[in-house]
Amino acid sequence: MRGLAIIALALALAGCGNKAALEPKTGQALPPAPYGSEDRRSADTLLTPPVQAIPERSAEIRRRSEERQDDPFDLPPPE
């Protein structure tokens, strides 16, 4: 019985998330644009990461086992 109550409470708390679009509070505006910028961006634009924040993979993925080349910096730990 107690386990059922805990599960019901967890499900009730999981449904409390707000799915509405982000907007400033009533009567308030977005913060001022940074110095040197005249445009006022929306919340969705501010939350979208720039391309530089999501780099693409630049290395090829190995498709099969290959012998590694000797690494001159792979030294044993000091004693």
N, C-alpha and C positions, 0 to 999 in steps of 0.2 A: 504494500500500500504506500509506504514511504517512497519507494523507488518511482512509483507512478506519479506521485506528487512532484518529485524532483524533475522528472522528464517533462511534465506539464509546465512547470515553472520555466524550464530552459526553453521550451518551444514558445512560450509567451514572450520571453525576453528577446528571442531571436527575431520575432516579428515586429520589434519596435523601431527598426531602422527607417530613416527618412529617405525616400527616393526622389524627392522633388529637386528641381534645378536650384543651383546656388544663386541667391540674390541678396543684395544688401538689405539690412533691416529697414522697415518702413520709416521714412523721414531721413534716412542717411544715404550717403552716396559712396561710391567706391573710393578708395584712398587715392590721393593725387598721383599722377603719372610721375615716373622718375625724372630727375633733372635732365633737360635736353630732349625729352620726348613729349610731343604734343598730343598723341593719340590716347584715348581712354579705351582700354581693352575690357572685354567682358570677362566674367568669371570663368567661363568655359575656355576662352582663349588663354587665360593665365594658367589654367590647370593642364593644358596640353603641353607635354614636354617638347623642347626644340629637337631638331634632327640630331644635333651634336650630343644630346643626352641619350640617344638610342643608337649607338654605333652599330654598323653591320659587321658581321664576322669577316675578318681579313685573312684568316688562316684556313688552309684546306683541312678538312677532317680526314683522318687516316682511315682508309677503307680496309686495310689488311695489316697484319703484323709486319713490322719492319725493324731491322736492327737500328738502334739509336747510334748516332755519331758520338764520338768521345767528347765529353764536356770538360773543359779545363777548369771550370769553377766547381765541379762536383768533388769536393775535398772531404776526407774523413773528419769527424769532429775532433777537436783538440782534446788531449788527455789531461 
